[in-house]
């Protein structure tokens, strides 16, 4: 239930207004003129129902408009000379909700029906009084409709202003992201490329001479390759914008096929019927499979790998297994790829398990809930 302007729940406020209008109508009916016949009970009932119907004016404004109009005509026909206050509230609510044409038709019908209802009650109001009352009721109806239209336009302009602010903020974020990508490219890519090339040349020369390659040099070579790959992935992520189709669950089959072309025999198994998966969950699932297969191809020395996707109503489970060199007694080294996967999964409220299998090889398993998006 939403909150009103003063922190009061909207439903409570609606009922308070409806009860207040009903009480006012009943008091006006009791103190005003009425025939004092068997129709009194019906008239009081219509006064109460017309006021209480306003509690539903937000959910069903057209229905409330019809109900309050019929009640007003009814208690007028029963001889109760009471203003159509509830109908005015209903006119305001219907116009605010955007039902302008229906409200105009209902208001014209009400202006025409009230004199007939007064005649049906056999209550002589006098010609001058009837004309003055008709003009006053018409003015009230116009005022109520104008107030509802004014507020509807104000709310529409506020919504448009909010959308404009959001679009401007998103555009500034995109511009900043592209600026960061350019800065990273200019300041880091060149230096890392030099380190990578120099280390590879040094390793190649040492091997050509038959010399033992220092472990430190091999570590520099591997770190340069890894840094180049991670930087390229980061720059690509920074350059991506909302117009670029995101990689998701539909693209995992391409990852499996690509891994197979590199010599890693990879299989894909999908279990269950895919539910409505948020885009953020799909992107994270894709990145997990991508990172796991990349690590398997480059570092695990594996011959086979398997990717399993289990769809459940509340979560998606991703599991990637390989038959690489990892053994149960070997502790996993938390590299940048594994840390990145864990951060993505944690941001979605999920869980990530990564470590050696009981027989041989490595497992990466992630559970991504479907009901949690940052």
Helices and strands as residue ranges (DSSP letters): H 10-31, H 39-52, G 53-56, H 61-77, H 85-96, H 100-120, H 127-184, I 185-189, H 190-208, H 215-239, G 249-251, H 252-261, E 265-271, H 279-295, I 296-300, E 304-311, E 315-322, H 336-347, E 351-356, E 362-369
